[in-house]
Amino acid sequence: MRTSRAIAEVMAEHMAVYLGPHTARVAVKTFAQKALGRGPETLRLDDVPAVSRALRPMLRTLVGRTTCEVILEQISRDLEG
Amino acid sequence: MLAVAPLVWVGVFLLVGSALASEGARAIALRAEVESIKALGFVGCVLAASAFERGDYLRRAWGLHALCFGLLLLRDALFLLFVSDAKLFGLPYAAVQAALVLVANGGAVIGTFMIARAWQVAGIELPFSRLMRGGLIGGAAALSLAITASATLADLERLSGGDVGALVGLASDLGDILSMTLLAPVLLTALALRGGRLTWPWALLTASLFAWLLYDANAAFGHLTLSASGQRLTGEIWRALACGYAFAAGVAQRWVLTEPHPKAPALRAA
């Protein structure tokens, strides 16, 4: 089972490819807070869809719809695997 | 590679220019260079825009940049076809030229504005404190006003004297002031995204805007230290770099979106 820290790290790792490590980490923190009202250190696997939904507008703005969906799908796959 | 390409272009341009003996041949080479680099700028922006899907925020921004280059190329094509006092669609050529430059500059300003505020639309954070960021944007605005003030005042004076052709200069001046001010947020976004692929389009666009700033600075103050031909050559170098880096930024933007996303094991290794 993945820890909360590992879940946040996987999400940040995938976004860091595009956003850089610092902004990716801050984005996970900001949007986890926005979606769940909790920090990234509390993330559970069943929180991932809600955080992904919160991240979607940000990613769509910066990388467009197609790449946004690829990133979110890879995050989901990586966390399931 | 993309960061170096515009410098190589300028190097080749200078080599070819120095190898040509006659003034006429140099003028033709210069015209060919100016139009080619604008065409490359257009291609780069089209490549960037078409990498996004319809409705994507940055597709519109890059599309507006492409519109700017496209209209400037059209203006130049019309200039080659018509003498400056000829009429076009029943209108004086100068008025048509002014309208094209006005719309082109409007497109570039709105496109740059959209790219400059993408961080805000996306909801990511920029580096440095709010005060420091404000200082940087204010500094860029003050610098752009200082550089373009004399040209803007001269164009206003010409316009008030009934010279419609001054509208071309005025449209360009206003576009330059706004675009140069936006240099600061574009640079801050590039810094926020450092370490990621997206830093490249923003960094290369910053280089393009900075080259436009130097192009205008040369136009305003170049005569203080350079001969007329030296000032013209310097201006062409900055213009080539500005258009070249716009091309590079567009290609980088396309690369960001078309390069496959690495799979999980590759991410661990990175």
Boltz contact constraints between the chains, C-beta under 6 A:
constraints:
  - contact:
      token1: [A, 13]
      token2: [B, 267]
      max_distance: 6.0
  - contact:
      token1: [A, 18]
      token2: [B, 196]
      max_distance: 6.0
  - contact:
      token1: [A, 18]
      token2: [B, 197]
      max_distance: 6.0
  - contact:
      token1: [A, 18]
      token2: [B, 198]
      max_distance: 6.0
  - contact:
      token1: [A, 19]
      token2: [B, 193]
      max_distance: 6.0
  - contact:
      token1: [A, 19]
      token2: [B, 196]
      max_distance: 6.0
  - contact:
      token1: [A, 20]
      token2: [B, 193]
      max_distance: 6.0
  - contact:
      token1: [A, 20]
      token2: [B, 194]
      max_distance: 6.0
  - contact:
      token1: [A, 20]
      token2: [B, 195]
      max_distance: 6.0
  - contact:
      token1: [A, 20]
      token2: [B, 196]
      max_distance: 6.0
  - contact:
      token1: [A, 21]
      token2: [B, 195]
      max_distance: 6.0
  - contact:
      token1: [A, 23]
      token2: [B, 124]
      max_distance: 6.0
  - contact:
      token1: [A, 23]
      token2: [B, 192]
      max_distance: 6.0
  - contact:
      token1: [A, 23]
      token2: [B, 193]
      max_distance: 6.0
  - contact:
      token1: [A, 26]
      token2: [B, 125]
      max_distance: 6.0
  - contact:
      token1: [A, 58]
      token2: [B, 122]
      max_distance: 6.0
  - contact:
      token1: [A, 58]
      token2: [B, 123]
      max_distance: 6.0
  - contact:
      token1: [A, 61]
      token2: [B, 57]
      max_distance: 6.0
  - contact:
      token1: [A, 61]
      token2: [B, 118]
      max_distance: 6.0
  - contact:
      token1: [A, 61]
      token2: [B, 121]
      max_distance: 6.0
  - contact:
      token1: [A, 61]
      token2: [B, 122]
      max_distance: 6.0
  - contact:
      token1: [A, 62]
      token2: [B, 122]
      max_distance: 6.0
  - contact:
      token1: [A, 64]
      token2: [B, 52]
      max_distance: 6.0
  - contact:
      token1: [A, 64]
      token2: [B, 53]
      max_distance: 6.0
  - contact:
      token1: [A, 64]
      token2: [B, 56]
      max_distance: 6.0
  - contact:
      token1: [A, 65]
      token2: [B, 53]
      max_distance: 6.0
  - contact:
      token1: [A, 67]
      token2: [B, 257]
      max_distance: 6.0
  - contact:
      token1: [A, 70]
      token2: [B, 261]
      max_distance: 6.0
  - contact:
      token1: [A, 74]
      token2: [B, 261]
      max_distance: 6.0
  - contact:
      token1: [A, 78]
      token2: [B, 264]
      max_distance: 6.0
